[in-house]
Amino acid sequence: MKRISLLAGSALALFAVTASAVDHQVIARNGPRVFDPATLEINVGDTVTFINDPDNPGFHNAQSNPDAVTQFRCANGCDGDGGNGDASNDLWQATVTFDTPGTVGYYCEIHGSPSGTGMSGVITVVHTGGAPSIDVTPQTLAGAADEGASTIVP
């Protein structure tokens, strides 16, 4: 009997898509009172760690604008995430993950406003839409069936 050999390379049911998120840093500067950098473009899935200036800490926090696609209020951690978003002059840091594309305006509740005046900033979250990295394991799939037989498993 004749046998038919099956090989499958990239069309396997078992594969993993890998992506690398990046952590960006924004420092709440005390003199002058600004976020550094004030504007930032990141990819979906990236994080931003807000840090009270380690060289000259001020009485700051970071709060998203009411219309931002990602909501947060952070200083000693973030509200709703086990932390306290009240302004503080401690050496605090808090990390926020940005999973939704769009614009995220933010400000210090003490020295800025959601209108973008004073100590404020903007994070633009983009969906890169690039090609994913695919790891296929195993790289080949082999099987055999008698000629005319079905390879469908009920």
Number of C-alpha atoms within 10 A of each C-alpha: 6 9 12 13 11 12 14 13 12 16 12 14 9 11 14 12 10 10 11 8 13 14 14 15 17 22 18 31 22 19 10 8 17 20 25 18 14 17 13 16 12 20 18 20 19 17 18 18 16 23 25 28 22 15 9 12 19 19 20 29 30 29 27 24 23 13 12 17 17 20 15 21 26 29 28 22 20 21 15 11 12 9 14 17 22 20 20 17 16 15 16 20 21 21 19 21 16 22 16 15 17 16 17 23 25 30 28 27 21 14 15 20 19 20 11 14 11 17 25 27 26 20 20 16 22 18 13 10 8 6 8 10 11 12 13 16 14 12 14 13 14 9 11 12 14 12 10 9 9 8 11 5 4 3
